[in-house]
Amino acid sequence: MPVTDRFLASPEGQSLARFVDQRVGEGAIVYPGTIFRALELTAPEDVRVLILGQDPYHGPGQAQGLAFSVYEGQKLPPSLRNMLKEVESDTGAPSQCARGDLSAWARQGVLLLNTALTVEDGRPQSHAGRGWETLTDALLAHVAAQAHPVVFLLWGGSAQRKRASLDEARHHVLTANHPSPLSARRPPEPFIGCRHFSQVNALLQRLLPGTPPIDW
């Protein structure tokens, strides 16, 4: 897509690509295998909801290119487990993605975007600050520039720092603590009990009348 193409052709994008290639050449295992899978499943013009994560899971077989999501068969990471519990508590029904693969959300217009798009095995945040943030900021701006309103879910301080860049006269922002067990129940905005999933569908009914709700 044009946003990623422009970034990869830029000096910063080329520097990032050289860094990732160098680390792979040095023997580092880099995840995920499909870096832009979130954009392949949810084109920016189709985004109705955007959930912003930090960086991919750093364990073998976990990261699949969608923020918070894992391949089926993997043990659910604690943050994802809390997300799926909140879906069930909020909506009254288990998530259709109860086994951990959130691809079904992505196919309904939920962009599951990480701030950094690669990570090394066993080294969380190892590719943070290397340039991915420039691309993901550009993707946020591109989504926010679409003609229709979008619901942004910003969980935790890192995601909430992006709030200032969003036009809340056009879009709607919901915030809560990160779903990690370290913060999910803490003030000021506990993730547990935030009821964001039902709120999203109520907002979509108002902002985009005639579109189906998200089947969480």
N, C-alpha and C positions, 0 to 999 in steps of 0.2 A: 504494500500500500504506500501511497505517496509520503506519509509521515515517516515511516520506517526507512523508506528508500532515501529520503533526504538526510536522515540522521546517519545512516550507514555510509553515505557518500561524503559526509562532513569530516573535517580533521579529527573531531572528538570521537565520532563513530569509528573511524579507521584506527585510531589509537586504542579504543576499547577492543576492537576485533583482534588487533595485534596482541594485546594483553591476554585475551582469552586463549588465542592460539599458542602463545608462549607457555602459558600455564599447562595446557594440554600436552605440549611438547616436553615439558619438564616432568610429566607423569601425573599431574593432578587429574582427578576424576571430576568432571564438571557436569552439573545437572541444570536443567532438564535436557533430554535429547531433542525435544522440539521446542525451541525457545519462544516462538511466536504463536503457540497453539491457541492462546486466549484470543488473539486477533483472527485466527483462522476460523474459530467457532462463533465469534461474535464480531461482526464488522462494526466499526464505529458508528456508521449511520443507522444501525439496527439496535444500538444500545438503549435500553430503557432504564436499567439499573447498573450502577458501577460500584463494585466492592473493591477497595484498595488494600492490598497486603504489603508485606515488607520485601522478603526475598524468598526464593523457592526452598522447599524442604531439602535438608542436606544429608538425608539418609538414603541408602541404596533402595531403588525401586519405588520411591515415594513421589518425587516431583514429576508432574506431567504437563507443566506449562500453564496451569490455572492456579491462581492464588487460593490457598487453603485446601485444594483438592488433592486426593491421592488416587492411585490406581486401586481398583477393587482387589480385595485379598490382602491389602496392607493393613496393619494395625492402625486404627484411627489416632492421629496426633491429638493431644489434649485440646488445642484450640478448636479443631474441627469437631471433636466430640461435643464440646460445649455449644457450638453452632447448631449441630443437629438436635441436641436436646432442647435448645431454645425454639427451633422450628416446631417440634412436637408440642412443647408446652404452650407456645403462642397460637398455633393453628388448630391444635386438637387432634392432629394426625401425624404419624411418622413421616419424615422426609422421604421422598421417592429416591433420594440419594443417600439413604441410610448406610450404605456400604462404603461411602467415602468419595466416590467419583462424582464430581459436581458438573460433569459435562452437560447433563440435562438442563441445569440452570443456564449454562452458557448458551445453549441452543434456543433459549427463550428470550434472549436479549439481556442477560446479566453478564457484564464484562468483569471477569475475575482477574484483575490486573495487579501484579506485584510492582513495587517501586524499582527493585533491581531484578533483572530477568535471568541471571545465572548465579550459581553458587558452587563452591567446591565441597566435595565429600567431607563431612565431619567438621566443616568450618563455616558456621553461620555468619552472614554479613561479609563474607570474604571478597565479594565483588561489589560491595556497596562503595559509593564514592568514586567509581571508575568511569562513570559516564552514562550508565543506564538511566539515572535520574533525569538527565536532560531529555531523553526520549520519552520517558513516562510522563514528564510534565507536558511535553508537546502532545502526547496522546490525550491527556486530560483536557487540554485546551481544545483539541480537535473534537472530542466528544461534546464538550460544553458549547461548541460553536454550531452544533447541529440545530436544525430548525425547531425540533420538538424538545420539550422539557425532559430532564433526566433526574432520577432519584439517586443521590450519592450517599453511600453508607461509609462513614469514616469512623473506624474503630481504632481507638488508641491514639496517643499523641503524635506519632509519626504520620499517620494518615490525616489527622486533623490539622496538621500544619499546611495542608493543601487547601484548606477551606477558603482562605483569603483570595485564592485565585478563581473562585467560582462565583458566578453571577446568581445570587440567591433571589433576585427578582424574577429570573426565568426558571431556575432549577430549585429542587428541594434537597436539603441536606439533613441527614439523621446522624447523630453522633452518639457514641457510647465508648466505654472502656474496651480495650482489646479483649477478645474472647479467651486469651490465655488464662489458665487457672491462677496465675500470679495476680491478675487484675480483674477478672470477670465479675467478681462479687464486690469489689471495692467501690467506695464513692470516688468521684462525684456522680458518675453515670455508670452504674453497674451494667455489664453486658447481659448477665442473667436477669431476665425479666424486662428487657428493653422492648420487647414485642415489635421489633423492627420488621419482621417478615409480614405480619398482618398489616402494619402501617404502610409498607410499600404497596401492597395491593389496594389499599384504600386510596392512597395517593395516585396510583396509576389510573384508577377509575375516574378520579377527578381531573388529572392532568392530561390523560390520553384516553378520553371516553371512547368506548367501542373496542379497545384492545383487551385481550384476555388477561386475567391475573396470572402471576407467576405461580406455577405448580411447584412449590418448594418440596 
